[in-house]
Amino acid sequence: MKDTAKVFKVESFGAVDGPSIRLVIFLQGCSFRCKYCHNPESWNMDYEQAKEMSVNDIISLYEQNKPFYKKGGITFSGGEPMLSADFIKLFGKEAKARNIHLAIDTSACNFLTNKQVYIDLLDLVDLWIVDIKATDTKEHEFITGSNQLTGMELVKFLEEHNKPYWIRQVIIKGVNADHAHLDKLAQFIKPLKNCQRYELLSYHNLADEKYQKLGIDYPFKDKIMLTTPEFEEAKAYLSNQVCKK
């Protein structure tokens, strides 16, 4: 089992990737090609600027700022962290021994092809942050290039095993920010028992410069971002639909 993983970014004081202040490790590699992806440098494992980090390397970073992480912990994000599940399993055992809260931010792109790695991590991960790209196969394929609803399948799996998770979805004007799309998401969320939090993220085009530097076409560069009132209305609408009896 490999005791290192490729990391393309480290965020020492993450405030949105799990409870409280966290050390966020962004792992290299992803098999989805989301049209709005803001980390295209994370796609390929051979990205030159990614560096190998060991379990001990990450624990050392955690220890440097441990007082700040007292109510937080460590989150693995990406890219797609579950492509490095063997490494996370090793790390999870160390985190558990040290009583470090561990979260995984994932779109579960390999859930249907490698379900065992998720089973192996059930007792090592304290919180799953599940990115639901879309609620139907056609829209999912349009956004990611894959028609497999892996995020929703992972949520069902976590429900079966009574494990806590958050749900996130990026909404894009003219794609999935309308009430019809939000209704589908609300109907999925409403009966869930172990969803501790659900949230919408508003699409932004701040990654355009990254795509240009990497020589990659940015499919959503011309998409108009939601205004603040539009985004707030979408959040309120989803909340109302989820809570509606």
N, C-alpha and C positions, 0 to 999 in steps of 0.2 A: 504494500500500500504506500503510495507516494506521500512523503512528508513535507512536500513543498507545493505551492501553487503560484501561478502567474498572476500578478497584481498590476493593474494599470493606474490605480489611484487610491490614495488613503485620505480619509477625512477625519481629523482628530477630534472634532467637536460637532458631530452630527446631531441635529435637533429634530429631524423629521423621520428618521429611519428606525422607528421603534421608540419605546418609552424613554423619556428623559434624555440626558446627554450621552452620546455613544461614540465609540470608535467604529468607523465604517470602512470596511475593506472591499474595494471594488475588484472583483476577479475577472480575468480575461476570458473571452470566448462566449459566443451566443449563436444559436442556429436560427433564430428568428431574424428577420430584416424589416423591422417596424419602420414604416414610412416617416414617423415622427421621432425616431430614436435620437436622443441627444448625446449618446456616447458611441458613435460609429467606430471609433478607435478600438472599441472593446470586442468587435465582432470576431476577428481572426486571432487564433492562438499565437501566431508568429509576429504579432505587433512588436516592433523593435524596442519601443520604450517601456514595455512591460518588464517587470523584474520578478524573479523568483523570491518568494518569502516562505519561511518555515513556520511551523507552529510556534516555536520559541521566539522567532522574530516578532510575531504579532503579539504574543504575550508580553514581550518586553516593551512594545509600544503602549500596551494597555497599562502596564505597571508605571510608566512614566507619568501618566495623568490619572492614576487610579482614584484619587479623591473626587475628581470631577465625574467619574463614572459610577459613583456609589449607588445611585438609583437607576442607572442606565445599564450599559453593557457593551457588547460587540455585535455588529450587524455585518453579515456578508451580503453584498449586492453585486451588480455587474453592469454590463454583460449579463451572463446567466450563471450565478454561483453554483447551481446544481449540476453543471457540467464538470465541476470539481468536487463532487459529492464525497469521494473517497478521502480527500484531504479534509473536508469539513467534518467527516466522521471522526478522524483522528483528532482534529481540533476540538470537536464537541466533547470528547471524553476528557480532555484536559480542562476545558471550560467548566464542565460539570464538577470535576474534582476541586476546582478553585472557586466554585459557587459564582461563576460569571454568567450573567444572563446573555443567552445567545439567540439572535434573530436571523432569519433568512428572508431576504427580499427577492422574490422569484416570480417568473412567469410560467415556470414548470414546463418548459419547452420539451423536456425529455420524459415527462411523467408517464405517458402511455407506452413508451418504448423501454423504459428502465425503472419501473415502479419499485423495484426492490431497494434502490438507494434511498427512496423516500421512507420506506418501511424501516430501514436501518437507522434512520435519523429521528424517528418518532419520539424516542425517549431522551434525545440529546438536545433537541431544539426547543427553546422555551416559547418562541413566537414565530409564526410564519406570516410574512407580509406578501399577500398574493395579488399579482397584477393581472386583472382580468382585461384582456385586450378587447374582447367583444363578446356578445351574447348569442351570436349565430355564426354558423360556419362560413357563410359567404362574406360577411363583414370581417371576420377574423382573417380570412385569406387575403382580403384586400389590404388590411393593415399590416399583417405580419409575413405573408407569403405562405402561411400554413393554415389549413382548414380545421385543425384539431383544437378544440376548446379546452386546452390544457389547464388554464387557470381555474375554470369552473370544475373540471374533473378533480383537481387537487383539493378544492374547497369541499367537494362531496366526500372525498377520502378523509379529510381532517374531521369532518362532521362524524363520519363513521367511527373514528378513533377518539372522538371527544377531545380534540386538541385545539388550543386557542389560535386565532389568526385575525389579521386585518385584511380588508379588501380595498384595492385601489383600482380606479380606471381613469385613464387620460381621455378627456373629451375634446373633440375638435369641431369647430364650427363648420357646418355643412356636411359633416360625416356622422357624428354620433352624439351631438349635444342637444338634439331636439327631444321633446317629451316622449315620443314613441320609443326611442332608444332607452331613455331613462326609465320608462315604464317596465321594459324587459329586465333591466338591471334590478329595479325595485322588487319585481316579482320573484327574482332569484334570491335576493337577500332576505326578504320578509320571513320565510320559515326557518332560517338558520338559527341554531342554538349557540354556537361557539364563536360567532363573529363578534369580536370585541369592539371593532371600529370599522366603518366604511367611509371612504372619502373619494371625492373627485379631484383630479388634477387637471389644470387648464393647459392645453397645448401652447407651446411657445416656439419661436423659430430662432432661438439664440444659438443653435448649433450650426447655423448656415456656414459660418467661417470654418468650422472643423471640416465639414464636407468639402469645401473648396480646397483646403490644404491637403486632404487625403485624395483628391481627385475623384470623389464619389458624387453622383447626382443626388440632390436632395429633393425627393418627390413632393414634399409638402412645403417647400419654401414659399409658395405663393398663397398658402392658406392664411386666412385672416384670423388673428387671435381674438378670442372672446373679450369683450369689454368687462370691466369689473362688475357692473350691474348685471350683465348677462350671465357671468359665472356665478354670482351670488344667487341669482334666480334659479339656475340649474341645481345648485346645491340644496336650496330650500325646497324645490320641487321634488327632488329625489327623497329627501328626508320625510316630506309629507306623504309621499306614496308608500314608503316603507312602513311608516307608522299608522297609515290608514287602516281602519278595521273593516 
